[in-house]
Every structure is written in structure tokens, then in C-alpha cells.
Amino acid sequence: MTVIAAISCALLFFILCETSVLVLPKSTDLLLSDSNVTDIERALAAPLDSVGIPKARRKRYISQSDMIAILDYHNQVRGKVFPPASNMEYMVWDETLAKSAEAWAATCIWDHGPSYLLRFLGQNLSVRTGRYRSVLQLVKPWYDEVKDYAFPYPQDCSPRCPMRCYGPMCTHYTQMVWATSNRIGCAIHTCHNMNVWGSVWRRAVYLVCNYAPK
């Protein structure tokens, strides 16, 4: 990591902690084509037990109202992209993606995963402490990165190079508006003790959203 990147990450961590909301400083990349659909479905078909979550402990992974709020917000954001994307697709909810998000959220690990799915899916993460009035309080920080995205010069902040980017982040935003990502599934989990960058957060509200192209 360069000095500039380290400073940027430190500054971002400070700002987000001040607002009690934190997003992971990268989103996973989508390196897919239609020919990978079979592999995606096969990976998603893996049992949730593979990440060590007992069935008896599973609850509904997201409320109907939160699901609608997240989906509507994504489509609003996608409709505001400028310049308009000629191939922008309408995003729909995917229960299989939501179940995979639930499996990862229940681990309370502040990192992207599981690794076998990240080959096929995009993923955004957000966490906060304390009560919140709307799930969008965890989602809007992703959109706020739009101010740092300069089309058509995304090379400094591209969803295809999250590990090599530097300066301001915008990969959460670009994941939200990735034109061919037309499926989303999210889950919310309350983690009683969650390690977030070396600090233990009590009763952390953890949001995981998984994305896929058709």
C-alpha cells in the first residue's frame, strides 16, 4: 500500500467512525460474462452449512420493508447515472443472492467473502453501531462516493481494480451502478461482538449485499 493510500484509508476510517457508519474500503470486482452463469449457479447452490452457520440459529435475513428500500434506492441511483448508460439494466431482488449474503453476514467477519463466491459475485459491505431509523443509513455511504467518480476517467477508482486503486474510493458506488448487474440480494445481521479494524464493536449492525450480472 502506498503512503497516499494509507493516509486516505486512515482519513476515511476517521470520518466514518465519527458518523458511526463504516464501509469496507473496497468492493469486490465483477469479472463475469454470460458464459459464467452455470458456474455462478453452481457456487450459489453450495449449502449454507459450508460457512459454519447452524440451521437452528438462522432467522429471516432481511425484512420486507428493508428489502424494498434497498432495491428501490439502487434503481433510483442507477436511473440518475450521468452520462446515461445505454445498457443500464433494471435491478431485481434475488433470493439466492440474499441467502448467500445472510450466510456471510452471520459470520460477523469484517471482510469480503466467502472466497469461493467472490470469483463470481460483486459485494458491498457496511456496518454501524447503535440504532438506526432506516436501512438506507447503511447504504447511502456507498452512493456518496459518486463525488469522487469522474467518467470517463475511472482508472484511479475502478470496480475492476479494487486492490490497485489509490486516492478516494468509489468502488462501492460503481458496484451499485454497474450496468449489467441486474440482480441483488442483501442481509442484515446484528453481531454482538465484531472486530472492525482492530476494534471490538458491540451490537454491530452488519449489512452484506451481493450482486450478479445475468
PyMOL commands that set and color helices and strands:
alter all, ss='L'
color gray80, all
select helices_A, chain A and resi 3-18+34-44+48-51+55-57+64-79+95-105+115-118+136-148+154-156+171-177
alter helices_A, ss='H'
color red, helices_A
select strands_A, chain A and resi 21-23+92-93+122-129+181-196+199-213
alter strands_A, ss='S'
color yellow, strands_A
deselect
rebuild
show_as cartoon
